[in-house]
Amino acid sequence: MYHVKFYTGEYSTRQRAANQDKCTAYVEHHFNAATATANYVVVITGANASSTSKTWGRSYAQRISDEFKVPMGGSRGILVGGWNGRGNNNLKYTHMPAILLEPLFVSNPTQAEWVRSEEGQNKLAKVLADSIIEYFPGGGLIGFSVGHKYKTRRPHDRGAAVYGGGTEADYAEIVLEKTKNILETYDPAQQYDHAPDNLDEEIYMPHIMVVKDNQEIWLHTDVDEDDEVMWDEENRILYITTR
Ligand SMILES: [Zn+2]
């Protein structure tokens, strides 16, 4: 039910191509870099972001915060419009919910170790996939953009160096590839192994009720969705017809 497409080229080109394809959602993946002790998760949204982008971004940041025990940066996990505008151009052309991820600091040796490890990459991919499944349960085409990499005019940009080896962009790409794999093999039918029993009945029991002055005075439960219930306004009669 999900398909993932990677967009390349200049950032504006990627976004316009995603618009053309009518992507359901768009994600650009980076890692943050500053000092060795820098420690927080933040998600960038465009200055023109919809409330869906903002709540989705906050939800992703919260999941990262819970999974890796890192504090939330920005305003409850998000920076609208980026760092004084940096990051805004990466998202502002999109016509669909779009977020730019900065889940961990690759300048922080502990966090860089997570980024470089398969276990850490799997966690990052699962958090992202879970957040997409939560916010876009209907599936569709998800657009991915690897930060820094595959730009036309600066083809050698790979972003920040990762403590211990490697680059921000190469690890972001690994995480996005793993996320793609989770999404494209996702089967909602398999998610209900532990579904609550009789969930439908708990939520809705067909019935017909008469209420007088906010008091229930008559309740008829021997009725189901296939019965025909018709109120005859002229004669003030409620007809229930079972077939
Ligand atoms: Zn970056």
Residues whose N, C-alpha, C, O or C-beta is under 5 A from the ligand:
A	BS01	ZN	H30 F31 G147 G159
